[in-house]
Amino acid sequence: MAKIEIKGSPEELERVATFLANNNIKFDVVNDYGNHSLEDLDKYADLINKFSATVPEK
């Protein structure tokens, strides 16, 4: 399996994840365990929760 890594702000990640979900492309949003601000950590956690529920079954 190959991977694409998206680097950027939570807002950029959400744009990409929304595009993928709208086009029925299977993907996972995973924690990168990076050094992020507390505000960004909350945003990333929200994205993981939002898109883990909408990802089509593999």
Secondary structure, DSSP 8 states (H G I E B T S, - for coil): -------S-HHHHHHHHHHHHHTT-------------HHHHHHHHHHHHHHHTTS---
